[in-house]
Amino acid sequence: MGIIASLVETSSFSNALNHAPIKQPIKTGVVGLGHRSPPHLNKLITYEDFQLTAICDRRPALVKSIGEWIEREHGRKVRGYCDYEDMIKKEDLDALVVLIDPDKQVPLICRAMDAGCHVMAEVPLAYTLEDCWRLVATVERTGKIFLLMEQTRFWGFVRAWREIVQSGVIGRPLFVEGEYVGYYGTGFYFQDEEGHFYNADRAKNTAKAKPTWRYNYHPITYLPHELSPLLYVLDDHVDRVVGMSTQNQSYRVKEVRQADFQCALMHTAKDAVMRLAVGFTTPVIHRGGGTFHHWYHIKGTDGALEWSRAEWDKPKLWVDKWQMPEPVAMPWTTARTDGPAAAKGSGHGDADFYVFAQFADAVLRGIAPELDVYKAAQTAAPAILAARSIENHNNPVDVPDFRPGPHRKSGKLPKGIKT
């Protein structure tokens, strides 16, 4: 008996999306077989709601080796492709999981939806505002499910913080902080056509090694893991952003022409101020509770929430009206006390299970995903525009409203955005 990827009892849901159900399991293909793919492939094989049918990557050797690994480890054969269009045409897929470079994934997602597939895609969503709009319009036009594979909003303490904030315990949120600062060295900045990564020293002597997407874009664009959970806690969205950056050359890793540290100052629709920061080239203290490089803080009119600052530290809650002269340490972690057994060990602090379960619930059971395409765009656009602000002398930039209305009909692109 396998694992059911669901968050609901089958007798307790209604088809809120009102789409025609498909026959279980979900026939699924995967495009992109790099280092992120094995954990996802394992789940697509293990979870009964999915049937892994085909895999695709432009590198033949990788398609062969992954196919052999699936057969060896799981006793299952899947068809392999090196041409994405060929796979879409030949396979009768219900869904596609896209695990390619973020700057290239939106056209493939839209193509899959036009071909009748529901889609899950990795973080970050996109690196241009135009791609955000194209995805939104395609989801509206096709009626297909899209889910951004952002896990951190499903962490246990994030759920607790949302309940605390929404119940008014710490008052009105005023100031919100998030950081994703992790030392990756240069191991993910250079790669050859076979998919092998190189650090800066090895890349110097290897003509085949080319800069990856991580090297070519502003660090601040990698914000969804901070922005998504915080916007979920606040039930809010960003309406204006300003970006700041150190020089476009690492001080610590001389071979990397990328800022060591970038920060976005944001204003939300509910009048909170947010400070979110990203950096990948400098050492950082590991946070406690399983978040490692992630850190969060919310200051309200009547109290505060703060994540641990080191492994020995604890998350904290302070409520002024509760006669608390100082914060109290809380036992929160990424794991959830209300989580099903299937979530344990699924990855990213037990949060990966919820991504697949939400997708299966949407596709098979018509339950609207918590992180819909509009909220996904709201996690990407502020980061994209923070980078634009950095390039434009730190001028503030307004974040668009992605939902249809007087300014735009559903399924249509805004004026000035080309298909």
Legacy VTK file of the C-alpha trace (Angstrom):
# vtk DataFile Version 3.0
C-alpha trace
ASCII
DATASET POLYDATA
POINTS 419 float
0.000 0.000 0.000
1.449 3.354 -1.014
0.963 6.827 0.406
-2.093 8.924 -0.411
-1.115 12.522 -1.143
-4.097 14.308 0.345
-4.946 16.698 3.166
-8.653 15.832 3.336
-10.891 12.888 4.024
-12.430 11.761 0.745
-15.935 12.110 2.208
-15.474 15.655 3.465
-14.646 17.739 0.418
-16.557 19.508 -2.309
-15.353 20.230 -5.826
-14.796 23.955 -5.342
-12.935 24.279 -8.645
-15.818 22.648 -10.512
-13.550 20.942 -13.035
-14.014 17.493 -14.481
-12.191 14.936 -12.323
-9.563 12.759 -13.945
-9.143 9.068 -13.408
-6.735 8.329 -10.598
-3.757 8.251 -10.560
-2.420 11.450 -12.120
-0.339 10.500 -15.153
2.696 12.738 -14.665
5.774 13.711 -16.624
8.886 15.467 -15.354
10.994 17.893 -17.358
14.420 18.742 -15.912
16.503 15.994 -14.287
19.124 18.028 -12.450
20.107 17.794 -8.785
16.629 18.844 -7.587
14.824 16.008 -9.356
15.551 12.785 -7.360
13.511 13.751 -4.240
10.577 14.785 -6.429
10.812 11.654 -8.567
10.754 9.544 -5.404
7.492 11.156 -4.317
5.871 10.797 -7.718
6.629 7.076 -7.519
5.764 6.615 -3.833
2.523 8.610 -3.653
-0.391 6.560 -5.008
-2.128 9.650 -6.368
0.628 9.971 -8.994
1.851 7.737 -11.790
5.254 8.762 -13.128
5.001 8.093 -16.840
7.797 9.981 -18.598
10.955 11.974 -17.922
12.637 14.575 -20.098
15.941 16.416 -20.199
17.957 17.801 -23.078
20.980 15.783 -21.875
20.732 12.175 -23.189
23.200 10.764 -20.669
21.151 12.165 -17.784
17.880 10.782 -19.161
19.532 7.364 -19.438
21.074 7.396 -15.965
17.890 8.661 -14.238
15.795 6.091 -16.093
18.164 3.335 -14.974
18.099 4.651 -11.396
14.276 4.584 -11.335
14.231 1.008 -12.620
16.958 -0.094 -10.213
15.568 1.614 -7.108
11.842 1.295 -7.758
11.466 -1.536 -10.253
9.619 0.706 -12.682
10.308 1.669 -16.274
9.498 5.154 -17.524
9.848 6.535 -21.014
12.666 9.006 -21.536
12.803 12.011 -23.867
15.346 14.653 -24.814
12.792 16.780 -26.677
10.102 18.481 -24.631
7.684 18.894 -27.544
8.104 15.247 -28.440
7.123 14.188 -24.922
4.082 16.492 -24.851
2.847 15.160 -28.207
3.416 11.457 -27.571
2.455 11.125 -23.907
-1.121 11.308 -22.669
-0.169 13.309 -19.569
-2.500 14.744 -16.945
0.224 16.805 -15.307
3.776 18.004 -15.682
6.382 18.789 -13.011
8.813 21.440 -14.268
12.272 21.449 -12.670
14.340 23.577 -15.038
16.063 26.958 -14.741
13.577 29.584 -13.489
14.359 31.980 -16.321
13.273 29.346 -18.865
10.351 27.597 -17.212
7.314 29.826 -17.880
7.173 29.208 -21.677
7.293 25.446 -21.037
4.600 25.714 -18.354
2.312 27.642 -20.685
2.930 25.176 -23.508
2.030 22.275 -21.206
-1.189 23.967 -20.094
-2.181 24.654 -23.681
-1.647 20.934 -24.297
-4.034 20.088 -21.434
-1.662 19.516 -18.518
-1.855 20.744 -14.953
1.565 21.946 -13.766
3.783 22.133 -10.692
6.987 24.158 -10.952
9.959 24.866 -8.727
10.892 28.103 -6.952
11.464 30.862 -7.962
8.566 31.338 -10.341
10.127 33.751 -12.844
12.685 36.500 -13.314
10.585 38.911 -15.364
7.242 40.578 -14.787
6.258 39.644 -18.339
6.597 35.933 -17.520
4.417 36.390 -14.427
1.697 37.950 -16.580
1.975 35.251 -19.266
1.543 32.514 -16.691
-1.430 34.208 -14.993
-3.210 34.733 -18.313
-2.546 31.145 -19.423
-3.945 29.683 -16.196
-7.058 31.843 -16.575
-7.484 30.966 -20.242
-6.938 27.198 -19.933
-8.506 26.608 -16.515
-5.588 24.348 -15.590
-4.140 23.981 -12.095
-0.794 25.650 -11.438
1.084 25.172 -8.169
4.374 26.782 -7.209
6.406 24.232 -5.229
7.058 26.587 -2.322
7.294 24.626 0.906
8.056 27.068 3.722
4.462 28.315 4.060
3.561 24.801 5.270
5.997 24.773 8.209
4.505 24.222 11.648
5.598 27.503 13.183
4.321 29.427 10.143
0.861 27.938 10.758
1.096 28.942 14.424
2.196 32.481 13.561
-0.722 32.927 11.166
-3.191 31.928 13.873
-1.557 34.303 16.345
-1.506 37.233 13.921
-5.002 36.666 12.532
-6.467 36.366 16.046
-5.004 39.766 16.966
-2.795 38.509 19.813
0.139 40.755 18.856
-2.086 43.513 17.464
-1.744 45.034 14.037
1.450 43.961 12.204
3.716 46.951 11.646
7.197 45.694 10.788
8.048 42.331 9.215
11.487 40.867 8.477
12.778 37.849 6.603
16.230 36.644 5.573
17.620 33.939 3.359
21.358 34.269 3.857
23.348 31.123 3.191
26.935 30.424 2.244
26.889 28.318 -0.918
30.435 29.136 -1.936
30.576 28.866 -5.715
29.509 25.240 -6.072
26.227 26.056 -7.850
27.484 28.947 -9.978
29.118 27.001 -12.844
27.881 23.947 -14.770
28.691 21.993 -17.924
26.336 20.528 -20.526
26.308 17.160 -18.740
24.940 18.786 -15.593
28.121 18.656 -13.491
28.673 21.628 -11.185
32.019 23.389 -10.721
33.266 25.826 -8.140
35.059 28.959 -9.293
38.539 27.443 -9.031
37.679 24.397 -11.148
35.654 26.480 -13.619
38.759 28.530 -14.469
40.378 25.440 -15.975
37.274 23.954 -17.579
36.076 25.522 -20.813
32.850 23.483 -20.594
31.754 25.169 -17.349
29.362 28.059 -17.908
27.688 30.406 -15.414
24.327 29.106 -14.179
21.108 31.014 -13.541
22.187 31.537 -9.919
25.209 33.478 -11.168
23.350 35.525 -13.762
20.564 37.065 -11.662
20.254 39.308 -8.633
20.206 37.324 -5.361
17.110 39.283 -4.273
15.041 37.524 -6.948
15.305 34.362 -4.830
12.811 35.652 -2.260
9.767 33.328 -2.347
10.956 31.242 0.607
10.769 34.360 2.779
7.956 36.283 1.142
5.504 33.400 0.677
5.257 32.327 4.345
5.164 35.900 5.622
2.403 36.951 3.225
0.505 33.828 4.279
0.870 34.781 7.955
-0.217 38.371 7.265
-2.902 37.506 4.694
-1.523 40.431 2.718
0.347 41.377 -0.456
3.055 43.859 -1.415
2.087 47.031 -3.281
5.421 48.934 -3.419
9.086 47.984 -3.195
12.558 49.570 -3.064
15.758 47.565 -3.553
19.243 48.117 -2.118
22.444 46.237 -2.862
26.137 46.011 -2.195
28.375 46.224 -5.266
27.843 43.825 -8.147
30.999 41.919 -7.246
31.433 39.660 -4.256
33.871 40.948 -1.650
34.489 37.436 -0.329
34.452 35.328 -3.522
36.375 37.326 -6.101
35.377 35.066 -9.001
31.681 35.893 -8.613
30.302 39.047 -10.181
27.279 39.126 -7.920
26.350 41.180 -4.885
27.049 39.598 -1.508
23.902 41.066 -0.003
20.681 42.587 -1.302
17.679 43.928 0.567
14.103 44.810 -0.399
12.095 47.332 1.606
8.418 46.707 0.939
5.061 48.242 1.791
1.964 46.051 1.930
-1.675 46.678 1.082
-2.557 46.464 4.802
0.049 49.102 5.703
2.892 46.992 7.070
6.564 47.588 6.286
8.683 44.588 5.308
12.464 44.188 5.144
13.604 41.075 3.287
17.209 40.196 2.511
19.067 37.599 0.446
22.743 36.709 0.105
24.636 33.572 -0.927
28.368 34.306 -0.810
29.112 34.998 2.866
29.079 32.710 5.936
26.003 32.774 8.144
24.986 31.511 11.566
22.633 28.552 11.265
19.216 29.278 12.725
17.576 26.813 15.082
14.421 24.774 14.621
15.404 23.379 11.239
15.275 26.570 9.167
19.077 26.793 8.752
19.490 29.918 6.559
15.976 31.326 7.069
14.995 33.875 9.726
11.732 35.762 10.378
10.403 38.475 12.690
7.026 40.231 13.069
6.489 43.318 15.233
2.881 44.241 16.018
1.232 47.057 17.945
0.838 44.765 20.981
3.626 42.202 20.732
6.158 40.401 18.595
7.159 37.065 17.079
10.782 36.221 16.349
12.514 33.143 15.010
15.672 31.789 16.658
18.938 33.495 15.739
21.227 30.486 16.351
21.081 26.736 16.961
21.122 27.263 20.741
18.436 29.960 20.578
14.653 29.476 20.664
11.771 31.144 18.793
10.101 33.831 20.873
6.668 35.262 21.590
6.080 38.537 23.423
2.654 40.008 24.192
2.541 43.330 26.019
-0.958 42.947 27.501
-0.072 39.534 28.941
2.187 41.143 31.580
5.349 39.772 29.957
8.441 41.840 30.841
10.453 39.811 28.330
9.777 37.332 25.507
9.076 33.691 26.285
10.887 30.895 24.448
8.587 28.752 22.312
9.126 25.118 21.194
8.101 25.696 17.563
9.890 23.880 14.743
9.288 23.361 11.033
7.480 20.075 11.739
3.705 20.198 12.285
1.911 18.590 15.205
-1.198 18.198 13.032
0.638 16.665 10.080
-0.099 13.204 8.698
2.467 10.437 9.113
3.216 10.681 5.387
4.676 14.169 5.864
7.449 13.008 8.189
10.787 12.931 6.427
9.353 14.190 3.142
11.963 16.965 2.949
12.420 20.645 3.819
11.342 20.205 7.419
8.530 17.764 6.530
6.959 20.397 4.250
7.449 18.785 0.828
4.511 16.427 1.371
2.067 19.340 1.535
3.098 20.615 -1.898
2.262 17.295 -3.554
-0.869 16.831 -1.443
-2.232 20.254 -2.386
-1.616 19.533 -6.054
-3.280 16.120 -5.878
-6.237 17.555 -3.959
-6.669 20.243 -6.616
-6.357 17.945 -9.635
-8.246 14.920 -8.307
-10.652 16.439 -5.818
-11.306 19.962 -7.068
-10.014 21.639 -3.906
-8.563 25.070 -4.647
-4.837 25.182 -3.775
-3.840 27.534 -1.005
-1.068 29.039 -3.128
-2.887 29.842 -6.372
-1.337 31.462 -9.431
-2.096 34.994 -8.225
-0.364 34.431 -4.893
2.511 32.750 -6.702
2.921 35.859 -8.857
2.746 37.978 -5.704
5.786 36.121 -4.329
7.798 36.672 -7.512
6.899 40.202 -8.629
8.155 42.121 -5.553
11.544 40.426 -5.850
11.734 41.086 -9.596
10.844 44.730 -9.035
13.328 45.056 -6.157
16.035 44.065 -8.652
14.652 46.646 -11.084
14.794 49.264 -8.327
18.442 48.385 -7.638
19.265 48.868 -11.319
17.380 52.187 -11.361
19.152 54.057 -8.537
16.909 52.576 -5.832
13.734 54.223 -7.094
10.496 52.794 -5.641
8.387 50.584 -7.906
4.668 49.772 -7.656
3.697 46.086 -7.686
0.794 45.320 -10.047
-2.445 43.614 -9.113
-2.481 40.330 -11.031
-6.168 39.583 -10.563
-8.552 40.446 -13.408
-10.657 43.589 -13.134
-11.360 46.846 -14.960
-7.696 47.061 -15.958
-7.570 43.566 -17.509
-10.009 40.869 -18.592
-9.462 37.297 -17.399
-7.245 35.347 -19.797
-5.891 38.478 -21.454
-2.486 40.092 -21.118
-2.171 43.723 -19.985
-1.398 46.326 -22.620
2.256 46.316 -23.567
2.870 42.644 -22.686
3.482 40.455 -25.719
2.545 36.784 -25.983
LINES 1 420
419 0 1 2 3 4 5 6 7 8 9 10 11 12 13 14 15 16 17 18 19 20 21 22 23 24 25 26 27 28 29 30 31 32 33 34 35 36 37 38 39 40 41 42 43 44 45 46 47 48 49 50 51 52 53 54 55 56 57 58 59 60 61 62 63 64 65 66 67 68 69 70 71 72 73 74 75 76 77 78 79 80 81 82 83 84 85 86 87 88 89 90 91 92 93 94 95 96 97 98 99 100 101 102 103 104 105 106 107 108 109 110 111 112 113 114 115 116 117 118 119 120 121 122 123 124 125 126 127 128 129 130 131 132 133 134 135 136 137 138 139 140 141 142 143 144 145 146 147 148 149 150 151 152 153 154 155 156 157 158 159 160 161 162 163 164 165 166 167 168 169 170 171 172 173 174 175 176 177 178 179 180 181 182 183 184 185 186 187 188 189 190 191 192 193 194 195 196 197 198 199 200 201 202 203 204 205 206 207 208 209 210 211 212 213 214 215 216 217 218 219 220 221 222 223 224 225 226 227 228 229 230 231 232 233 234 235 236 237 238 239 240 241 242 243 244 245 246 247 248 249 250 251 252 253 254 255 256 257 258 259 260 261 262 263 264 265 266 267 268 269 270 271 272 273 274 275 276 277 278 279 280 281 282 283 284 285 286 287 288 289 290 291 292 293 294 295 296 297 298 299 300 301 302 303 304 305 306 307 308 309 310 311 312 313 314 315 316 317 318 319 320 321 322 323 324 325 326 327 328 329 330 331 332 333 334 335 336 337 338 339 340 341 342 343 344 345 346 347 348 349 350 351 352 353 354 355 356 357 358 359 360 361 362 363 364 365 366 367 368 369 370 371 372 373 374 375 376 377 378 379 380 381 382 383 384 385 386 387 388 389 390 391 392 393 394 395 396 397 398 399 400 401 402 403 404 405 406 407 408 409 410 411 412 413 414 415 416 417 418
